[in-house]
């Protein structure tokens, strides 16, 4: 354990020699005192999904103790649309386990994420992260298992075209330099994200790449490892903050927007889920997908129309959810199938020892590959509030265990073909469609809101706020109105270019 902590990318973890989840106030004070830290930053996600920052100069030891113990007041009405100015004060209190050294600050600065509390000192019921915690608690109460998640964060880097080694249009998947131009930028982002506590699986260039008006648009992806769901959401919001800050330092532009231009790959925010019990992955049984996993999938099939209300939150989201763009349009699931809404990726369930086959000098590895199996929701995109989105997915997976006919639903919605090929039109016609606008998503959420509000997970105020926002776009017929008018579509794309 000691050796593992010494190698941890988070400098606070490696210095203190203990896992972040065990940090105490005394640990934070010790790190600050012994490492010349002069500033403390509190960060917290607001209603727009972005991290907000409150800066503190460390005046003296007593003041440091005060801010770490009591937190500070903030104006909730400026952070969340559902909080009125007449009763807007909130507390933000730091979570010591989230501490990391700010990689961008010139003055040595320790940053921590915060939780929101109301005037009575209770967790704010409508706070996105607290909603996610409630969703995970409800999941465990119903199933006796834990809900884990991880994100695939896709984004475009935009910079001037140097004219050398042009990439092949829409063929950027896992491309290497010099055809991929921003691999080093991505790996530097990954290093900073890891220093901030992010558990990264890997990074790579993605399919999308094109050049317009002398600018290169190159799609990249950073994928994380499965962790407790609230931690997964924390890692995603910190990652977006780091990618944007590093891009600004280099003079690049970055967007997580779901659509960039017509006919090119949009960016998603695929979320993988894993259900565990006492540390064991419950997604497989005897080498095949377990009834546990199928019940969770059934819940997502039933609530899929409403999940778009959390995961696809501006009009450009629905220009991505069209056929032939590796984005789902219908409510179905399948194995290793990128035309479906919920995909079951390869899970290393084969019996062969591939490591030994590739490396004949190796002994049998006996590696437990069952831990790797996940299921992936493919509709969300970078416009999502990741806490609300993952909370909605936790509710949906729990709902599958509350349905008497969950396994029948799973069987009925399973497909093993590309539903967008002409020869599969009959199968496609039998499948329900995802909503085609923010307005339609709002309608679906309103019809199914009782499920999300049950067990006190989503507050009625939060649901009302989401409905109000989605309907404010007035986009019910937008895709039809714009049709093939690329100029009008690009105007909308640029309006929401820096969403999330």
Buried (B, 14 or more C-beta within 10 A) or exposed (E): EEEEBEEBBBBBBBBBEBBBEEBEEEBBBEBBEEEEBEBBBBBBBBBBBBBBEBEBEBEEEEEBEBBBEEBBEBEBBEBBBBBEEEEBEBBBBBBBBBBBBBBEBEEEBBBBBBBBBBEEEEBBBBBBBBBBBBBBBBBBEBBEBBBBBBBBBBBBBBBEBEEEEBBEEBEBBEBEEEBBBBBEBBEBBBBBBBBBBBBBEEBBBBBBBBBEEEEBBBBBBBBBBBBBBBBBBBBBBBBBBBBBBBBEEEEBBBBBBBBBBBEBBBBBBBBBBBBBEEEEBBBBEEEEBBEBBBBBBBBBBBBBBBBBBBBBBBBBBBBBBBBEBBBBBBBBBBBEBEBBBBBBBEBBBEEEBEEEEEEEEEEEEEEEBBBBBBBBBBBBBBBBBBBBBBBBBBBBBBBBBEBEEBBEBBEEBBBEBBBBEEEBEEBBEEBEBBBBBBBBBBBBBBEBBEBBBBBEBBBEBBBBBBBEBBBEBEBBEBBEEBEEEEEEBBEBBEEBBBBB
